[in-house]
Amino acid sequence: MSTDWKGLLGDAMQDFGALAKGNPKIMEAIHTLDKAGAVHGALDAKTRELIALAVAATTRCDTCIAVHAKGALEAGATREELLEALGVAVALNAGAAFVYSSHVLSAFDAMGK
């Protein structure tokens, strides 16, 4: 599968613009959330973008991937840093599947009683 990431990003920006024009409060809320994530300044922009990409991988959001891949590059992230962040995402996602598998088993057993 080959994805036109730059095209996807361009289309998303147009769609975001239409949504913002139709309901400006949504865009204001998104900007507020974005600013709230950086309010303490403890993490630099590059680290925040790498975290965003790891989360985007686990939530399977192609538009988030496109937006934050561009942001990570602009913030100076390297491919090696991204690969390490993605390694954490993969490990955690597998761990989450393991944890929730135990929940499924518990629920299944409880329903059978």
C-alpha positions as CSV (number, residue, x, y, z in Angstrom):
1,M,0.0,0.0,0.0
2,S,1.3,3.4,-0.9
3,T,-0.2,6.5,0.7
4,D,0.2,10.0,-0.7
5,W,1.0,11.5,2.7
6,K,1.5,15.0,1.4
7,G,-1.8,14.9,-0.5
8,L,-3.6,13.5,2.5
9,L,-2.2,16.3,4.6
10,G,-3.3,18.9,2.0
11,D,-6.8,17.4,1.8
12,A,-7.1,17.3,5.6
13,M,-6.1,21.0,5.9
14,Q,-8.8,21.9,3.4
15,D,-11.3,19.8,5.3
16,F,-10.2,21.3,8.6
17,G,-10.6,24.8,7.1
18,A,-14.2,24.0,6.0
19,L,-15.0,22.6,9.4
20,A,-13.5,25.7,11.2
21,K,-15.4,28.0,8.9
22,G,-18.7,26.2,9.5
23,N,-18.1,26.0,13.3
24,P,-15.2,28.2,14.5
25,K,-15.7,27.1,18.1
26,I,-14.5,23.6,17.2
27,M,-11.2,25.1,15.9
28,E,-10.9,27.3,19.0
29,A,-11.3,24.2,21.2
30,I,-8.7,22.2,19.3
31,H,-6.2,25.1,19.6
32,T,-7.0,25.3,23.3
33,L,-6.4,21.5,23.8
34,D,-3.1,21.8,21.8
35,K,-1.9,24.7,23.9
36,A,-2.9,22.9,27.1
37,G,-0.6,20.0,26.2
38,A,2.4,22.3,26.2
39,V,1.4,24.6,29.1
40,H,4.2,23.6,31.4
41,G,7.0,23.7,28.8
42,A,8.6,20.6,30.3
43,L,8.8,18.8,26.9
44,D,10.1,20.4,23.8
45,A,8.2,20.4,20.5
46,K,10.1,17.5,19.1
47,T,9.4,15.3,22.0
48,R,5.7,16.2,21.9
49,E,5.5,15.5,18.2
50,L,7.2,12.1,18.7
51,I,4.7,11.2,21.4
52,A,1.9,12.4,19.1
53,L,3.2,10.0,16.4
54,A,3.4,7.1,18.8
55,V,-0.2,7.8,19.9
56,A,-1.3,8.2,16.2
57,A,0.2,4.8,15.4
58,T,-1.8,3.2,18.3
59,T,-5.0,5.0,17.4
60,R,-4.6,4.3,13.7
61,C,-5.2,7.9,12.6
62,D,-3.7,8.5,9.2
63,T,-4.5,12.2,9.3
64,C,-2.8,12.5,12.7
65,I,0.2,10.6,11.3
66,A,0.5,13.1,8.4
67,V,0.1,16.2,10.5
68,H,2.5,15.1,13.2
69,A,5.1,13.6,10.8
70,K,5.4,17.1,9.3
71,G,5.5,18.6,12.7
72,A,8.2,16.2,13.9
73,L,10.4,16.9,10.9
74,E,9.9,20.7,11.4
75,A,10.8,20.2,15.1
76,G,14.1,18.5,14.1
77,A,13.2,14.8,14.9
78,T,15.4,12.2,13.3
79,R,14.3,8.9,11.8
80,E,16.2,7.1,14.6
81,E,14.3,9.0,17.3
82,L,11.0,8.2,15.5
83,L,11.9,4.5,15.3
84,E,12.5,4.4,19.0
85,A,9.3,6.2,19.8
86,L,7.4,3.8,17.5
87,G,9.1,0.9,19.3
88,V,7.6,2.1,22.5
89,A,4.2,2.4,20.9
90,V,4.3,-1.1,19.5
91,A,5.5,-2.5,22.9
92,L,2.8,-0.7,24.8
93,N,0.0,-1.6,22.3
94,A,1.0,-5.2,22.6
95,G,1.0,-4.8,26.4
96,A,-2.5,-3.2,26.3
97,A,-3.8,-6.1,24.2
98,F,-2.4,-8.5,26.8
99,V,-4.0,-6.6,29.7
100,Y,-7.4,-6.3,27.9
101,S,-7.2,-10.0,26.9
102,S,-7.2,-10.8,30.6
103,H,-10.2,-8.5,31.0
104,V,-12.0,-10.4,28.2
105,L,-11.2,-13.7,29.8
106,S,-12.4,-12.4,33.2
107,A,-15.7,-11.1,31.7
108,F,-16.2,-14.4,29.8
109,D,-15.7,-16.4,32.9
110,A,-18.0,-14.1,35.0
111,M,-20.8,-14.4,32.4
112,G,-20.6,-18.1,32.5
113,K,-21.2,-18.3,36.3
